[in-house]
Amino acid sequence: MIGAGGLTKVVRGFQMAFPGKKEKKKKEYKDKFPKKLPTLEDIKKKHGVVVWCKYAKCKNYQEIKGLQRTSSTVLKNLRYQPINEQEHIWGGICTRNEIAIKYEEVITAGGAKIKVPHCFTSSTKSAGKVDFTKFLNPDGSALGGNIDSQHVSDEGYGAMDSNNIYE
């Protein structure tokens, strides 16, 4: 039996945890600015060009407490009334100093090709950065031993070995 959240008894003496659905906090459909950054110009001074974003998993995504814009304001059309107001509240900004937008061709279920803009520079992780200190033992020696501790049965598999099977 799958539960909607919390602990659920599966068999006698055994319980299993099922995560519940995370309920999103309803926001009011209006522009808001924090006390530290009361205008759009102040935000531009601190963060550069303001790019409103909803890709929360991107490493450049940042939410500033008390800051949000509505699609009506972004479109400069105050008569714009969205059907689902929650989808048209922009609460996050991109903190990257350079952004690239490109068009991706998407094929719909009906077979029509549509060009959809998407952020080329979004990223969910830091690529190419490895912390080599994670490969060290607490005493500073290399994790897993050293090259001199190889077993005799490994003969013939090293490039510098006199019994190299690849030569």
C-alpha positions as CSV (number, residue, x, y, z in Angstrom):
1,M,0.0,0.0,0.0
2,I,1.5,3.4,-1.0
3,G,0.9,6.2,1.4
4,A,0.5,9.9,0.6
5,G,3.2,10.8,3.0
6,G,4.6,9.6,6.3
7,L,5.0,6.1,7.6
8,T,2.8,3.3,6.2
9,K,2.6,-0.2,7.6
10,V,3.7,-2.6,4.8
11,V,3.8,-5.9,6.7
12,R,3.6,-6.8,10.4
13,G,6.5,-5.2,12.2
14,F,7.8,-3.3,9.1
15,Q,7.0,0.3,8.2
16,M,8.1,2.2,5.1
17,A,8.4,6.0,4.7
18,F,6.8,7.6,1.7
19,P,7.6,11.2,1.1
20,G,4.5,13.4,0.8
21,K,3.9,15.9,-2.0
22,K,5.5,19.2,-1.3
23,E,2.9,21.9,-1.3
24,K,3.9,25.2,-2.9
25,K,3.3,28.3,-1.0
26,K,0.7,30.5,-2.7
27,K,2.0,33.9,-3.6
28,E,0.1,37.1,-4.2
29,Y,0.1,38.2,-7.8
30,K,1.8,41.6,-7.4
31,D,5.3,43.1,-7.8
32,K,7.4,43.1,-4.6
33,F,10.8,44.5,-3.7
34,P,12.9,43.9,-0.6
35,K,13.7,46.8,1.7
36,K,17.4,46.6,0.8
37,L,16.7,46.8,-3.0
38,P,13.5,49.0,-3.3
39,T,13.7,49.6,-7.1
40,L,14.6,47.7,-10.3
41,E,17.5,50.1,-10.7
42,D,18.9,49.1,-7.4
43,I,18.7,45.5,-8.4
44,K,20.4,46.3,-11.7
45,K,23.3,48.1,-9.8
46,K,23.9,45.0,-7.6
47,H,23.2,42.2,-10.1
48,G,23.7,43.8,-13.6
49,V,21.0,43.1,-16.2
50,V,18.0,41.5,-14.5
51,V,17.0,38.2,-16.1
52,W,14.0,36.7,-14.4
53,C,14.2,32.9,-14.3
54,K,12.3,29.9,-13.1
55,Y,14.9,27.2,-13.5
56,A,15.5,26.7,-9.7
57,K,18.0,23.8,-10.3
58,C,20.5,26.0,-12.1
59,K,23.6,27.0,-10.1
60,N,23.1,30.6,-11.2
61,Y,19.5,30.8,-10.0
62,Q,19.0,33.0,-6.9
63,E,15.9,34.0,-5.0
64,I,16.0,37.2,-3.1
65,K,13.7,37.3,-0.1
66,G,10.8,39.8,-0.8
67,L,11.6,40.1,-4.6
68,Q,9.2,39.0,-7.3
69,R,7.8,40.4,-10.5
70,T,4.6,39.5,-12.4
71,S,4.3,38.7,-16.1
72,S,2.1,41.8,-16.5
73,T,5.0,44.1,-15.5
74,V,7.6,42.1,-17.4
75,L,5.4,42.4,-20.6
76,K,4.7,46.1,-19.8
77,N,1.0,45.3,-20.2
78,L,-0.9,45.9,-16.9
79,R,-4.1,44.7,-18.5
80,Y,-2.6,41.2,-18.9
81,Q,-4.6,38.8,-16.7
82,P,-3.1,35.2,-16.6
83,I,-5.4,32.3,-16.0
84,N,-3.0,30.7,-13.5
85,E,-1.5,33.6,-11.6
86,Q,1.0,31.4,-9.7
87,E,2.7,30.4,-13.0
88,H,3.2,34.1,-13.9
89,I,5.0,35.1,-10.8
90,W,8.8,35.5,-11.3
91,G,10.6,35.0,-8.0
92,G,14.1,34.2,-9.1
93,I,16.9,35.9,-11.0
94,C,19.9,34.7,-12.9
95,T,23.2,35.8,-11.3
96,R,25.4,34.9,-14.3
97,N,27.2,37.9,-15.8
98,E,26.8,36.6,-19.4
99,I,23.8,34.8,-20.8
100,A,23.3,33.1,-24.1
101,I,19.8,32.2,-25.4
102,K,19.3,29.8,-28.3
103,Y,16.4,28.3,-30.1
104,E,15.7,24.6,-29.8
105,E,13.5,22.9,-32.4
106,V,10.7,20.9,-30.7
107,I,8.4,18.5,-32.5
108,T,4.9,18.5,-31.1
109,A,2.6,15.4,-30.9
110,G,1.0,16.5,-34.1
111,G,4.3,16.6,-36.0
112,A,4.6,20.4,-36.1
113,K,8.1,21.9,-35.6
114,I,8.3,24.8,-33.1
115,K,11.3,26.8,-32.2
116,V,11.5,27.3,-28.5
117,P,14.0,29.7,-26.8
118,H,16.1,28.2,-24.0
119,C,19.0,29.3,-21.9
120,F,22.3,27.9,-23.4
121,T,24.3,28.8,-20.3
122,S,22.2,27.2,-17.6
123,S,24.1,24.6,-15.5
124,T,23.2,22.4,-12.6
125,K,26.8,21.7,-11.5
126,S,30.3,22.9,-11.6
127,A,32.0,21.0,-14.5
128,G,35.7,20.5,-14.6
129,K,36.4,21.3,-11.0
130,V,37.7,18.4,-9.0
131,D,38.7,18.7,-5.3
132,F,41.7,16.3,-5.2
133,T,41.8,16.6,-1.4
134,K,39.0,14.1,-1.4
135,F,41.4,11.5,-2.7
136,L,43.7,11.7,0.3
137,N,43.8,9.8,3.5
138,P,43.7,11.8,6.8
139,D,47.5,11.5,7.0
140,G,47.9,13.1,3.6
141,S,48.9,9.9,1.8
142,A,47.1,8.8,-1.5
143,L,43.8,7.0,-1.1
144,G,44.2,3.3,-2.0
145,G,47.9,3.0,-1.4
146,N,50.8,3.8,-3.7
147,I,52.2,2.3,-6.9
148,D,55.0,0.4,-5.1
149,S,52.4,-1.7,-3.3
150,Q,51.1,-3.5,-6.4
151,H,50.7,-7.3,-6.1
152,V,53.1,-9.6,-8.0
153,S,50.1,-11.1,-9.8
154,D,49.6,-7.8,-11.7
155,E,52.8,-8.4,-13.8
156,G,52.4,-7.8,-17.5
157,Y,49.7,-5.1,-17.3
158,G,51.7,-2.0,-16.7
159,A,53.1,0.1,-19.6
160,M,56.6,0.2,-18.0
161,D,56.5,-3.5,-17.0
162,S,59.2,-5.7,-18.7
163,N,56.5,-8.4,-19.1
164,N,54.0,-6.0,-20.8
165,I,51.5,-8.0,-22.8
166,Y,50.7,-5.1,-25.1
167,E,54.1,-4.9,-26.7
